[in-house]
Amino acid sequence: MDLILSWFNRVSLRERVFFSRQLSTMISSGVPLNQALNLLLVQTRNVVMRTTITTITHDLEAGYSFSTAIAKHPHVFNKVYIAIVRSGEQSGKMDVVLKRMAEQLENEASFTGKIRSALLYPAFIFVAMIGVAILMMVRVIPQLKSIFEEAGAQLPISTRLLIALSDFMVQYWYLAILIVVGAVVGGRFFITSTGTGRAFWNHMQISLPVFGGLNQGAYMARMNRTLSMLVQSGIPIIEAIKIVADVIDNKLYYDGLHEVANQVERGVPMSVPLSQNPIFPVIVPQMISVGEQTGKLEQILDNLAVYYEDETSTKIKGMSSLLEPMIMLVIGGGVAFLVFSILMPIYNIANLG
């Protein structure tokens, strides 16, 4: 139920970018916050976002601060957003921090879009392969089965396996659907609702060949970009590290960053605990150490974010190029298996005739 509700309560990155950019522009033009929100309400089409803006406006009229009002809507504004807004309230630079937040969200949307675009073609081919296989099982194989039975030919084991699978899918299609749905729902529950499952999944995310490196690059890009923005907004480094830990959806990085925050609180430079934890690539603590020594930590973090975004994008393009021949090999293997399983019995029947 929570999963379904979270889906319907979803507000896209593009909508949050629009909200932040427009609000920043209006505030910098001298429009009062309440009036700016009312103007945004007219321009917003998303039902959840409209409801959120309406509630925020009512809270502002009741005397709440803007950061307190948006904190009541964690499904729209995460901890980074709330911290940035709070820093804008304290510094009197709300338009500046909102613009910075919009730029951060735009970078995140652009980076996510590149990943999705690169994986779209392989995903489409995979889905098409599954569709063709199902069509073969429920339409083609049953017709061939009757021919084989009438001929009484000895069938290869591959053909018998195909026929058995086809019979199961035709006669017990509802069980097949239940098995698939049960596997997806059960796997999702195991990963999201159990500590063991979450730990297993988080470890696999950064340990799998090829995909592990991509995920680690994406995590590092987001970590450094967010930390840079928080530090630039005047948020204390310890609080900034804890906020980043809370918004990174991986328990390994959550624990690692909280340990970094604890060490920094004791007076240890941030680069030291980062270098002691193997989940952080070596270049990260080395570059952060340079930033700590030169007093240019924000710039170094921003450079690291750009580096990992570019590196991950390059890897994704390379992986997409590699997946195409691999997909062709899989398709070729599947076609060869079907040809052998179907044509061989037909050839035997022709010889018997």
Secondary structure, DSSP 4 states (H G I P E B T S, - for coil): -HHHHHHHT---HHHHHHHHHHHHHHHHTT--HHHHHHHHHHH---HHHHHHHHHHHHHHHTT--HHHHHTT-TTTS-HHHHHHHHHHHHHT-HHHHHHHHHHHHHHHHHHHHHHHHHHHHHHHHHHHHHHHHHHIIIIIHHHHHHHHHHHTPPPPHHHHHHHHHHHHHHHSHHHHHHHHHHHHHHHHHHHHH-HHHHHHHHHHHHHSTTHHHHHHHHHHHHHHHHHHHHHHTT--HHHHHHHHHHHSS-HHHHHHHHHHHHHHHTT--THHHHHH-TTS-THHHHHHHHHHHHT-HHHHHHHHHHHHHHHHHHHHHHHHHHHHHHHHHHHHHHHHHHHHHHHHHHHHHHHH-
